[in-house]
């Protein structure tokens, strides 16, 4: 029997990225579908808390197995700001605002936190995260993506995410997806036979 699991998002890119990783796992017992439904996101210190709360809330509201991803951007010099408040802050600061906040700062370390939670009805959510470290460039480069994409250079790269997106050469660190899919594989293997 195939169980449907719903990835709740209005962001098609996120869902497509998830499906690309999921195909490699060949989890024949599960079918993943996108759900562009209502979601509540709490104010919290990190993305794991947001993803856990939202997945549980949506699983209860829709009575479905729900996957929810939440992404944050943490700047060391700014004590982790904007963290899980990235989407709100990006709209206010834009690219130039981030650069002004780090004007004359030698410490330009930053990282992305990708957190994904899964919650089955009447169960506790389980969350997995990936940290992608790097630094803020001295100037914005590239055209694609969001404001922070034009500034962030991930470890091991010389170009911003935006430049890599422009060249169709960006590979996001999707280990959080892999951890979740491995969890589902183990869940299937541990299920009692019928």
DAJOZI-V60112 format. One record per residue. N is the residue number from 1. RES is the residue in one letter. D_FIRST is the distance of its C-alpha to the first C-alpha in whole Angstrom. Layout:
# DAJOZI-V60112
n = <N N>
res = <RES RES>
d_first = <D_FIRST D_FIRST>
This chain:
# DAJOZI-V60112
n = <1 2 3 4 5 6 7 8 9 10 11 12 13 14 15 16 17 18 19 20 21 22 23 24 25 26 27 28 29 30 31 32 33 34 35 36 37 38 39 40 41 42 43 44 45 46 47 48 49 50 51 52 53 54 55 56 57 58 59 60 61 62 63 64 65 66 67 68 69 70 71 72 73 74 75 76 77 78 79 80 81 82 83 84 85 86 87 88 89 90 91 92 93 94 95 96 97 98 99 100 101 102 103 104 105 106 107 108 109 110 111 112 113 114 115 116 117 118 119 120 121 122 123 124 125 126 127 128 129 130 131 132 133 134 135 136 137 138 139 140 141 142 143 144 145 146 147 148 149 150 151 152 153 154 155 156 157 158 159 160 161 162 163 164 165 166 167 168 169 170 171 172 173 174 175 176 177 178 179 180 181 182 183 184 185 186 187 188 189 190 191 192 193 194>
res = <X X X X X X X X X X X X X X X X X X X X X X X X X X X X X X X X X X X X X X X X X X X X X X X X X X X X X X X X X X X X X X X X X X X X X X X X X X X X X X X X X X X X X X X X X X X X X X X X X X X X X X X X X X X X X X X X X X X X X X X X X X X X X X X X X X X X X X X X X X X X X X X X X X X X X X X X X X X X X X X X X X X X X X X X X X X X X X X X X X X X X X X X X X X X X X X X X X>
d_first = <0 4 7 10 13 16 19 22 25 28 29 27 28 27 23 24 25 22 20 23 22 18 18 20 17 15 12 9 6 9 10 14 16 20 21 25 25 28 28 31 32 35 38 37 39 36 33 31 32 31 28 27 28 27 23 24 26 23 20 23 24 21 18 16 15 18 20 23 26 30 32 36 39 42 45 47 51 49 48 44 45 43 40 37 40 39 39 41 44 43 44 47 49 47 48 52 51 49 52 55 53 54 57 59 56 56 53 50 47 44 40 37 34 31 29 25 23 20 19 16 18 20 20 23 23 23 25 26 29 31 35 37 40 43 46 48 50 53 53 50 49 46 45 41 39 40 44 43 41 45 46 44 44 41 43 43 44 47 46 44 41 42 44 41 39 42 42 38 38 36 34 32 31 28 27 26 23 23 23 20 18 19 18 15 15 16 14 11 14 15 12 13 12 11>
